[in-house]
């Protein structure tokens, strides 16, 4: 049997093209870039859902960070105010002690004279 007598050779390029197309449509030969529209739509919808979920997670974390920063600032201000009150009380106590010492010294000077 000669090669020229085979049906595929006699059909030529058109026969090869039709054979390849038939195999693609039957699913035996599927290029990677050729997928059904429904599969492509499903993949895109899944991707869009994942992106939306990731964006929502990022926004949630951003809001959590902002509220944490605000809470930290509130705590820092309260601590600074507490320290300020302690320092004012300490300064007032030092002034009272200095006034008492001056008065005691004045009394001692009066008593010694």
RAHUHU-V886357 format. One record per backbone hydrogen bond with DSSP energy under -1.0 kcal/mol. NH is the residue of the N-H (numbers start at 1). CO is the residue of the C=O. If there is no record, write none. Layout:
nh->{NH:NH}
co->{CO:CO}
//
This chain:
nh->{5:6:10:11:12:16:17:18:19:20:21:22:23:24:25:26:28:29:34:40:41:42:43:44:45:46:47:48:49:50:51:52:53:54:55:56:57:58:59:60:61:62:63:64:65:66:67:68:69:70:71:72:73:74:75:76:77:78:79:80:81:82:83:84:85:86:87:88:89:90:91:92:93:94:95:96:97:98:99:100:101:102:103:104:105:106:107:108:109:110:111:112:113}
co->{2:3:6:7:8:12:13:14:15:16:17:18:19:20:21:22:23:23:31:36:37:38:39:40:41:42:43:44:45:46:47:48:49:50:51:52:53:54:55:56:57:58:59:60:61:62:63:64:65:66:67:68:69:70:71:72:73:74:75:76:77:78:79:80:81:82:83:84:85:86:87:88:89:90:91:92:93:94:95:96:97:98:99:100:101:102:103:104:105:106:107:108:109}
//
